Amino acid sequence: MTDALLGVVIALPVIASVVPLVASFWREEIGWYVAVVALVLNAVLIGSVVRSFVSGGILSHEVGGVAVPYGIELALDGLSAPVLVVIAVVSVGTLAYTRTAGPRSNSFYSGYLLLTAGLVGVTVTADVFNLYVFIEITGLGAYALIASGGDGRSAYAALKYLLVGTVGASLYLIGIAYAFVATGTLNMADLSARLADVGYGDTIVLASFAFIIAGLGVKVALFPLHTWQPDAYSASPYGVAGYVSALVSTVAAYALGRVILTVYTPGFLTANPVVSSGLIYFGALSIVAGSVLAVLQTDVRRLLAYSSVSQFGLIVAGFGIGNTASVFGSVVHLFGHAVMKGALFLTAGIIAYRFGVTRLDEYAGVARRVPYAGAAFAVLALSLVGVPPAIGFVGKWYVALGAVRAGETAVAVVIFASTLLTLMYVARLLDRMYYGEAPEAVADGGGGTRVTRGMVALVVLASVAVVALGPSASAVQETLALGEVLGG
Amino acid sequence: MTGIGLFAGHQYQIAFVLLVGVGLYTMIDAKNLVKKVIGLNIFQVGLFLFLVSSGYLAGAGPAIIDGEGRYVNPLPHVLILTAIVVGVSLTALALALIIRVYDEYGTLDEEHIQEVMDGD
């Protein structure tokens, strides 16, 4: 089925991103309204394309009417549809939060819209070079937003992210260049067929795969390529940290999965068992290292950041295993992690705005002072651990199930062990929040004024969603038809 | 094949490896933030050279199709035009961030900035 709306959902935020900047000439603080109108409209359009995918199967659109494989193709299938939905939901949800929490400048919302356009672009493109361009647009947007904290620390964190992130994207481009030299094409479906013709054991094919994994590994922030990420998350404003942590690594991980599964295909992984186990253990290493580093943190934002390193290890391991169960687990976890981690950062923001506390030991007793936000934090954090029936459990379960089915029992053991580590730092934090002796700043109720009911309602809604989505997640497995994506 | 014979016809690939190596080394080794950005640019230019040269065909003309003949592949050129635009935007953003960092810390030396930040 063809659907021109696939192009519109990218173009709309790009065009809208110009409006706040131009509007700055006569009015400040109008960016938020522009962003709300554009992104709510975009969410409706995304809802419409996802619905036509659900009813009519895989969608595809040739940009500008230039025939594939010469032109650029946009597509929507079972792998990208959930990611597209989560982008639509989180981009609107975070806006509700930044209404009061800020930043409020027009240029911030231009960056926000541009970032959203990049995220949507990465998700729907079916051309590997176009993917590079959208990854860089996403990167540019993310660097600019992280620097919107306005102080030197956030500018430095953004610069560090820019340097490392650009090298990552460039390594991906080298991989693309190698694949292009080997095959002469950039369209994903066409490339996939021609790579098989060149031969999966061919040196240039293997080299291109290695460059792509290393490059996107930087963007996903897998251990040991994660060094930019904790600084970037902890130096940026909470609204930005929530948005970036929820979506930027998510679409990079999606891109990684897309390239592994539909360009190189599971057949490539079967033909090169060394590459396949290398990829799985790369993920497993990240799961363990991320959890261990998270346990060692004293700052709540850094703890959440390192926990992402671990969660994305799980997702990449699921893609690396490459069977239907593990890939479904990865997709569910991509979706679930985005909601959980984004909302956790926003909740940490509520607590920080209210009491001015950011460190673990300062969190003592906060949950008793802000019961709703505290309860939301607890539910989201327990979902992150993987307590059933929350969505965090479903993703982990399917990845572990896929690992056992593929005979990778070690990965299942690693997932279980990291769950215990996650429980360790989450339980310690929750214990302090509920039963700790409140320090002065918390005991007197805090002096922050920037927390509104809407912000609290948003995170409570997110915590209800992660629990409610858990049991229904398995039901969408058939709709996504991932077997079709994997070429099975 | 020995000596120069080994390298003949691979000048672009050799330049690609050298530029990428020099760029990455500069990014890692230089303490000055501006030099790191210069390193990043050298790294990217090396990459662009590799892609552009992949479309090259000895003795072929530009791809303005006019009857029979050998033409170079124009696709890599188009790609690199796009990649150059991306690179320029990144450089501009990086320099803007560097100005902010300099305003705040009064230095561009990575180690000094780290010291000041740890002291906070």
Interface residues (C-beta under 8 A of the other chain):
Chain A: F129 Y132 V133 E136 G139 L140 Y143 A144 A147 D151 G152 R153 A155 Y156 A158 L159 L162 L163 T166 V167 S170 L173 I174 A177 F180 V181 G184 L186
Chain B: V20 L24 M27 L33 K36 V37 L40 F43 Q44 L47 F50 L51 S54 N73 L75 P76 L79 T82 A83 V86 S89 L90 L93 A94 L97 I98 R100 V101 D103 E104 Y105 I113 M117 D120
